């Protein structure tokens, strides 16, 4: 079996996608980063989880990897409320 056969598609978001949806995808799937593509599907950026979510969460939630299973859902919901109405590019 080759590596290509083992590899699956990596989740991505577009620059126009809702930032809350993108952040929740990152946390719920336990991704180390988000792949951001432009309107044409070309790579735009790879944003590390802590870079995206870190500034939004209280310091005590950042002791380990960004993970919805380890954090308090209220902390995540409050953080997501801060980015309501923003796109991934913003």
C-alpha positions, 0 to 999 in steps of 0.5 A, spaced: 500 500 500 502 506 498 502 513 502 497 516 496 492 510 498 493 512 505 492 519 504 485 522 504 483 529 502 485 534 507 479 539 509 480 546 507 476 553 507 475 558 502 477 566 504 470 567 503 467 562 508 465 564 515 470 564 520 466 561 525 465 555 521 472 555 519 474 555 527 469 550 529 472 545 523 479 546 526 477 544 533 472 539 532 476 535 527 483 536 531 486 539 525 493 542 526 492 547 521 487 550 516 488 550 509 485 556 506 484 556 498 482 562 494 476 563 490 479 559 484 481 553 489 488 555 489 492 555 496 492 561 499 494 560 506 496 554 511 494 557 518 496 554 524 491 552 530 494 556 535 495 562 531 487 562 529 484 560 535 489 562 540 488 569 541 480 568 542 481 563 548 483 564 555 490 562 557 488 556 561 485 553 555 491 553 551 496 548 555 495 543 550 493 542 542 487 546 540 481 540 541 474 541 543 474 535 547 479 538 552 476 545 552 470 548 555 465 548 550 463 555 553 470 558 552 469 556 545 462 558 544 464 565 547 471 565 542 466 564 536 462 569 538 468 574 537 469 572 530 461 572 528 460 576 521 467 575 519 470 571 513 476 567 514 480 572 510 478 577 515 
